[in-house]
Amino acid sequence: MALAPANIEAEQALLGAAMFDAEAFHAATQLTAESFHEPLHGRIWEAIGDLVSKGRQPDPTLVLDRLGNDPALAELGGLRYAADLVDRAPPTARASSYADLIADHAARRELVTLGGEIAHRSADTADGSALSILTDAENGLAEIASRGVTRSSWTSAADVVGDAIRSAQGRAGIRFPSGLAEVDQMTGGFTAGEMAVIAGRPGMAKSTAALTIARASASAGLGTLFFSLEMSTEPVGLRLACDLAYDPHAFTFNGRGDNPTLDRARRNDLEWSQWERLDAARQSVTDWPLLIDTRPGLTIAQMEACARRAFRDWERRGISRGPIIVDHLGIVRPDKARGGNKVVETGDVSRGLAEMAKRLDVPVVALVQAALQNFGMDCIAVADGRSAIEALRRSRPQAAVLDLNMPEMDGYEVLSAIRAENLPIRVLLLTARQQENDLIRGFTLGADDYVVKPFSPMELVARLKRLLWR
């Protein structure tokens, strides 16, 4: 095991300077008690900070009074030790240099600890997957980097206003566009470090709106990340391709338009020329800095780790950071289990996404699905197939709406479990698939009905009511 890096002399020098002149404490606001290798020095630093916060000069006598009967301090000589620190204190002007050195050693000690934890977990194959260890390692490194260099974050109101004015005056257009001119005109686009929410009922084309935002940012050269936790790769790709190939001036004959549409593309019901237009759309996005992740069940920590890697790669190539789009908030896996309490879990996820936006200094656009409660139905929402089975066994609802693309266990597997256990539940499948084989499979397993995305929320409600009235 590597020795913990420390510089006791630097710690003593800074403590002496701070007890001689409180300005030395203000020059080292990035430090906490944990930054000091010697625990006694950490307690002295806390006592100095407490006195400074009350507007008092932290001389040795007052500091010792704050510490009380500290056995470690008594062992070193008590007041004599503190007075010696002041006698040997360097000039206040050098305090920030000592603080940086202490912070550097503290960060190194945390790195040693983190490295040991990673090595231990890596050697134990029962302690999570390699991916989870890598994710925790990346986030741990990011947290250490943040703590190690963070100084006081206070900024005067005059500076805040002045910086904001200069930033607005120097802005050439909208930095993070939504792709919708009217919306951008009203809002000025999205803002770095903030989370924006796009809410709507099922089937209202929220995912299409999210892809429009991704298209606007990526086509402007901004590195854009799209986490599609609900839709798989094919529906995401076809939606984007049809959007890019759309021609507002295309003609319509006998009710059939010349534009390639999502439903016809799914059925392989396009003319050759329309497939060529979709291929041209593919070529147009070749150079866009747009990455799409369709893995289900991701946590915020996993998404942030992936985002950091992508942004680092783009920044090495001179590409600025763009927005992170999450489709959708309701199926982000919480970092902490809350005993199935969806209200608390949703709050955790919302707070986590907002904090991620601040940490990465980019807009985070989260899609939110309005629930069926708005139509007078009592609902229980879950994030994955396994949770769905547990909820169905526990609550025995009259009907279940199963998304075929659920993580852990897909809709087919959950449907099979429902029928295998003879649960008296009517099942409606929610799917982006419209192939005949998919529908036959669903009905063979015992589905009562299905709805294909995108759809009208009134259609979903009507079909559910019809199932319940049977």
C-alpha positions in Angstrom: 0.0 0.0 0.0 1.3 3.4 -1.0 2.1 5.9 1.8 -0.4 8.7 2.3 1.1 11.9 0.8 1.2 14.7 3.4 3.2 17.9 4.2 2.9 18.5 7.9 5.1 21.6 7.7 2.8 23.2 5.1 -0.2 22.5 7.4 1.6 24.1 10.4 2.7 27.1 8.3 -0.9 27.8 7.1 -2.4 27.4 10.6 0.1 29.8 12.0 -0.5 32.4 9.3 -4.3 32.1 9.8 -4.0 32.6 13.6 -1.8 35.7 12.9 -3.9 37.2 10.2 -7.5 36.1 9.3 -6.8 37.0 5.6 -4.7 33.9 5.4 -7.9 31.9 6.2 -9.8 33.7 3.4 -7.0 32.8 1.0 -7.6 29.1 1.6 -11.4 28.6 1.4 -11.0 25.5 -0.7 -9.8 23.6 2.4 -11.9 21.8 5.0 -10.9 20.0 8.2 -10.6 16.8 6.1 -8.0 18.4 3.9 -5.4 18.2 6.7 -3.5 15.0 7.2 -3.0 15.6 10.9 -6.5 15.3 12.6 -5.5 17.9 15.2 -4.7 20.4 12.5 -8.1 19.8 11.0 -9.8 20.6 14.3 -7.7 23.7 14.7 -8.7 24.8 11.2 -12.4 24.3 12.1 -11.9 26.4 15.2 -10.3 29.2 13.2 -13.1 29.1 10.7 -15.7 29.3 13.4 -14.1 32.4 14.9 -13.6 34.1 11.5 -17.3 33.5 10.6 -18.2 35.4 13.8 -15.9 38.3 12.8 -13.2 37.6 15.4 -9.5 37.4 15.0 -8.5 33.7 15.6 -5.5 34.2 17.9 -4.1 31.1 19.7 -5.9 31.8 23.0 -9.3 31.9 21.4 -8.6 28.9 19.2 -7.6 26.8 22.2 -10.7 27.9 24.0 -12.8 26.6 21.1 -10.9 23.3 21.2 -11.4 22.7 24.9 -9.6 19.8 26.5 -8.2 18.3 23.3 -5.9 15.5 24.4 -3.8 15.6 21.2 -3.2 19.3 21.6 -2.3 18.9 25.3 0.2 16.2 24.3 2.0 18.6 21.9 2.1 21.4 24.5 -1.2 23.1 24.3 -1.0 26.9 24.1 2.8 26.7 23.6 2.3 24.7 20.4 -0.2 27.1 19.0 2.0 30.1 19.9 5.0 28.5 18.2 2.9 28.1 15.0 2.2 31.8 15.0 5.9 32.6 15.7 7.0 30.6 12.7 4.2 31.7 10.5 5.1 32.8 6.9 3.8 36.0 5.4 0.1 36.1 4.6 0.8 36.6 0.9 2.1 33.0 0.8 -1.0 31.4 2.4 -2.6 30.5 -0.9 0.5 28.6 -2.0 0.5 26.6 1.2 -3.3 26.0 0.8 -2.8 24.7 -2.8 -0.1 22.4 -1.6 -2.3 21.0 1.3 -5.2 20.6 -1.2 -3.0 18.8 -3.6 -1.8 16.3 -1.0 -5.4 15.8 0.3 -6.5 14.9 -3.3 -3.6 12.5 -3.6 -4.6 10.8 -0.4 -8.1 10.4 -1.7 -6.7 9.0 -5.0 -4.7 6.4 -3.0 -7.8 5.4 -1.1 -9.9 5.3 -4.3 -7.3 3.3 -6.1 -7.2 0.8 -3.2 -11.0 0.4 -3.3 -11.0 -0.1 -7.1 -8.2 -2.7 -6.8 -10.1 -4.5 -4.1 -13.4 -4.5 -5.9 -11.7 -5.5 -9.2 -10.2 -8.5 -7.6 -13.6 -9.6 -6.1 -15.7 -10.8 -9.0 -18.8 -10.9 -6.7 -18.5 -7.1 -6.1 -20.5 -5.7 -9.1 -19.6 -5.7 -12.8 -16.5 -4.1 -14.3 -18.7 -1.5 -15.9 -20.2 -0.5 -12.5 -16.7 -0.3 -11.0 -15.5 1.9 -13.9 -18.6 4.1 -13.5 -18.0 4.5 -9.7 -14.3 5.2 -10.4 -15.0 7.9 -12.9 -17.5 9.6 -10.7 -15.1 9.3 -7.7 -12.3 10.9 -9.7 -14.6 13.7 -10.7 -15.7 14.3 -7.1 -12.1 14.4 -5.9 -11.2 16.9 -8.7 -14.1 19.1 -7.7 -13.2 19.1 -4.0 -9.5 19.6 -4.5 -9.7 22.8 -6.5 -12.9 24.4 -5.3 -12.4 27.8 -3.6 -15.0 30.2 -2.4 -17.8 30.6 -4.9 -19.2 33.9 -3.8 -19.5 36.6 -6.4 -20.7 40.2 -5.8 -24.0 41.2 -7.3 -22.3 43.9 -9.4 -20.0 41.3 -10.9 -22.8 38.9 -11.6 -24.9 41.6 -13.4 -21.8 42.9 -15.3 -20.8 39.4 -16.5 -24.3 38.6 -17.6 -24.5 41.8 -19.6 -21.2 41.3 -21.3 -22.1 37.6 -22.0 -25.4 38.7 -23.6 -23.8 41.4 -25.7 -21.1 39.0 -26.9 -23.5 36.2 -27.8 -23.9 35.5 -31.5 -27.4 34.2 -31.7 -28.9 31.3 -29.6 -26.2 29.1 -28.1 -28.4 26.0 -27.5 -31.4 26.1 -29.9 -34.5 23.9 -29.6 -35.0 23.6 -33.3 -38.3 25.4 -33.1 -38.0 29.0 -34.1 -41.1 30.2 -32.2 -40.0 28.5 -29.0 -36.4 29.9 -29.3 -37.9 33.4 -30.0 -39.7 33.2 -26.7 -37.1 31.5 -24.5 -33.8 32.2 -26.1 -33.1 28.5 -26.3 -31.8 26.3 -23.5 -29.3 27.4 -20.8 -26.1 25.8 -19.8 -26.2 24.3 -16.3 -30.0 24.1 -16.2 -32.5 21.3 -16.6 -35.5 21.8 -18.9 -38.6 19.5 -18.9 -40.7 18.6 -21.9 -43.9 17.0 -20.6 -46.8 15.4 -22.4 -49.2 12.5 -22.4 -48.2 9.2 -24.1 -48.3 9.4 -27.9 -47.9 13.2 -28.2 -44.5 12.9 -30.0 -42.3 13.9 -27.1 -39.5 11.7 -28.5 -39.8 13.4 -31.9 -39.5 16.8 -30.2 -36.4 15.6 -28.4 -34.9 14.4 -31.6 -35.6 17.8 -33.1 -33.6 19.4 -30.3 -30.8 16.9 -30.8 -30.8 17.7 -34.6 -30.7 21.5 -34.0 -27.7 21.3 -31.6 -25.7 18.6 -33.5 -26.2 20.3 -36.9 -24.9 23.5 -35.3 -21.7 21.6 -34.3 -22.5 21.1 -30.6 -21.6 17.7 -29.1 -25.0 16.3 -28.3 -26.0 13.2 -26.3 -29.3 11.5 -26.5 -30.2 8.8 -23.9 -33.2 6.9 -25.2 -34.2 4.7 -22.3 -37.5 3.8 -23.8 -37.1 3.4 -27.6 -34.7 1.0 -29.1 -32.2 1.8 -31.9 -34.5 1.2 -34.9 -37.4 3.5 -34.0 -35.0 6.2 -32.9 -33.1 5.9 -36.2 -36.2 5.8 -38.4 -37.7 8.8 -36.6 -34.6 10.9 -37.1 -34.3 9.8 -40.8 -37.9 10.6 -41.6 -37.6 14.0 -39.9 -34.4 14.8 -41.9 -36.0 13.6 -45.2 -39.2 15.5 -44.7 -40.0 18.0 -47.5 -42.8 20.5 -46.6 -43.4 21.0 -50.4 -43.8 17.4 -51.3 -47.0 16.6 -53.2 -49.9 14.3 -52.0 -51.9 12.1 -54.4 -54.9 10.1 -53.3 -54.2 10.7 -49.7 -50.6 9.3 -50.0 -47.8 11.8 -49.5 -44.4 11.7 -51.2 -42.6 12.1 -47.9 -41.3 8.9 -46.3 -43.2 8.4 -43.0 -42.4 6.4 -39.9 -45.4 4.1 -40.1 -44.7 3.2 -43.7 -40.9 2.8 -43.1 -41.7 0.3 -40.3 -43.9 -1.7 -42.7 -41.3 -1.6 -45.5 -43.9 0.2 -47.5 -41.8 2.9 -49.2 -40.9 3.5 -52.8 -37.2 3.1 -53.7 -36.8 6.8 -54.2 -38.0 7.3 -50.6 -35.5 4.8 -49.3 -32.9 6.8 -51.2 -34.0 9.9 -49.4 -33.6 8.2 -46.0 -30.1 7.1 -47.0 -29.3 10.6 -47.9 -30.5 11.6 -44.5 -28.1 9.1 -43.0 -25.2 10.6 -45.0 -26.1 14.1 -43.8 -25.6 13.2 -40.1 -22.3 11.4 -40.7 -20.2 14.4 -39.5 -22.6 15.5 -36.8 -21.3 15.2 -33.2 -24.4 13.3 -32.1 -24.3 10.1 -30.0 -27.3 8.0 -29.1 -27.4 5.5 -26.3 -30.5 3.2 -26.2 -29.5 1.0 -23.3 -32.4 0.7 -20.8 -32.2 1.1 -17.0 -29.3 3.6 -16.8 -28.7 5.5 -13.6 -27.7 9.2 -13.5 -24.2 8.2 -12.4 -23.8 5.9 -15.5 -25.2 8.6 -17.8 -22.8 11.2 -16.3 -19.8 9.0 -16.7 -20.6 8.3 -20.3 -21.2 12.0 -20.9 -17.8 13.0 -19.4 -16.0 10.5 -21.7 -17.9 11.8 -24.8 -17.3 15.5 -23.9 -13.6 14.9 -23.3 -13.2 13.2 -26.7 -15.1 16.0 -28.4 -13.1 18.8 -26.6 -9.9 17.2 -27.8 -11.2 17.7 -31.3 -12.4 21.3 -30.7 -16.1 20.5 -30.4 -18.0 22.4 -27.8 -20.4 20.8 -25.4 -24.1 20.6 -26.3 -27.2 19.4 -24.5 -27.9 16.0 -22.9 -31.4 14.7 -23.7 -33.0 12.0 -21.5 -36.0 10.2 -22.8 -37.6 9.9 -20.4 -37.3 10.8 -16.7 -39.8 8.3 -15.4 -37.7 5.3 -16.4 -34.3 6.5 -15.3 -33.1 4.0 -12.7 -32.7 5.7 -9.3 -29.2 5.6 -7.8 -30.8 4.6 -4.4 -33.7 2.2 -3.8 -36.6 3.9 -2.0 -38.7 0.9 -1.3 -40.8 1.3 -4.4 -41.9 4.8 -3.5 -42.2 6.4 -7.0 -42.8 9.9 -5.7 -39.5 9.9 -3.8 -37.6 8.1 -6.6 -38.9 10.6 -9.1 -37.7 13.5 -6.9 -34.3 11.9 -6.6 -34.0 11.5 -10.3 -35.2 15.1 -11.0 -32.7 16.5 -8.5 -29.9 14.3 -9.8 -30.5 15.4 -13.4 -30.5 19.1 -12.3 -27.3 18.6 -10.4 -25.7 16.8 -13.4 -26.6 19.8 -15.6 -24.7 22.1 -13.2 -21.7 19.8 -12.8 -21.2 19.4 -16.5 -22.3 23.0 -17.3 -24.7 21.9 -20.2 -28.4 21.9 -20.6 -30.2 18.7 -19.6 -33.5 18.2 -21.4 -35.7 15.6 -19.7 -38.9 14.2 -21.1 -41.7 13.6 -18.7 -44.7 11.4 -19.4 -48.0 12.7 -18.0 -49.8 9.9 -16.2 -53.2 8.3 -16.8 -54.3 9.8 -13.4 -55.3 12.8 -15.4 -58.1 10.7 -16.9 -59.4 9.5 -13.5 -57.5 6.2 -13.4 -55.5 5.0 -10.4 -52.1 4.0 -11.6 -48.9 2.4 -10.3 -45.8 3.2 -12.4 -42.6 1.1 -12.4 -39.3 1.5 -14.2 -38.6 -2.1 -15.3 -40.0 -5.5 -16.0 -39.0 -7.1 -12.7 -40.6 -4.3 -10.7 -43.7 -4.6 -12.9 -44.2 -8.3 -11.9 -43.7 -7.5 -8.2 -46.2 -4.7 -8.4 -48.7 -6.8 -10.3 -48.5 -9.6 -7.7 -48.8 -7.2 -4.9 -51.6 -4.9 -6.1 -53.5 -7.1 -8.5 -54.8 -4.2 -10.8 -57.6 -4.7 -13.3 -55.4 -3.9 -16.2 -51.7 -3.5 -17.1 -50.1 -1.4 -19.8 -46.8 -3.1 -20.8 -44.2 -1.4 -22.8 -42.4 -4.0 -24.9 -39.1 -2.1 -24.5 -39.0 -2.3 -20.7 -35.5 -2.9 -19.1 -34.6 -6.0 -17.1 -37.6 -8.0 -18.5 -39.4 -6.9 -21.7 -43.1 -6.7 -22.1 -43.3 -10.2 -23.6 -41.6 -11.7 -20.6 -43.8 -9.9 -18.2 -46.9 -10.9 -20.1 -45.7 -14.6 -20.1 -45.2 -14.4 -16.3 -48.7 -12.9 -15.8 -50.4 -15.7 -17.8 -48.2 -18.4 -16.2 -49.3 -17.3 -12.8 -52.9 -17.0 -13.9 -53.2 -13.5 -12.6 -56.6 -12.1 -13.6 -55.2 -9.0 -15.3 -56.2 -7.6 -18.7 -53.0 -6.6 -20.7 -52.6 -3.9 -23.2 -49.2 -3.8 -25.0 -47.6 -0.5 -25.7 -45.2 -0.8 -28.6 -43.2 1.0 -31.3 -43.3 -2.2 -33.4 -45.9 -2.9 -36.0 -44.6 -6.0 -37.7 -47.2 -8.8 -38.0 -45.0 -11.3 -36.2 -44.6 -9.0 -33.2 -48.4 -8.6 -32.9 -49.0 -12.3 -33.4 -46.5 -13.1 -30.7 -48.2 -10.7 -28.2 -51.6 -12.2 -28.8 -50.3 -15.7 -28.6 -48.8 -15.0 -25.2 -52.2 -13.7 -24.0 -52.3 -9.9 -24.7 -55.8 -8.4 -24.8 -55.0 -5.4 -27.0 -52.2 -3.2 -28.2 -51.4 0.4 -29.1 -48.7 1.4 -31.5 -46.6 4.5 -30.8 -47.1 7.4 -31.6 -50.8 7.4 -30.5 -53.4 9.7 -29.1 -53.8 9.6 -25.4 -57.5 9.4 -25.9 -57.1 6.3 -27.9 -55.1 4.7 -25.0 -57.8 5.7 -22.5 -60.6 4.4 -24.8 -58.9 1.0 -25.2 -58.3 0.7 -21.5 -61.9 1.5 -20.7 -63.1 -1.0 -23.3 -60.9 -3.7 -21.6 -62.2 -2.8 -18.2 -65.8 -3.0 -19.3 -65.5 -6.5 -20.8 
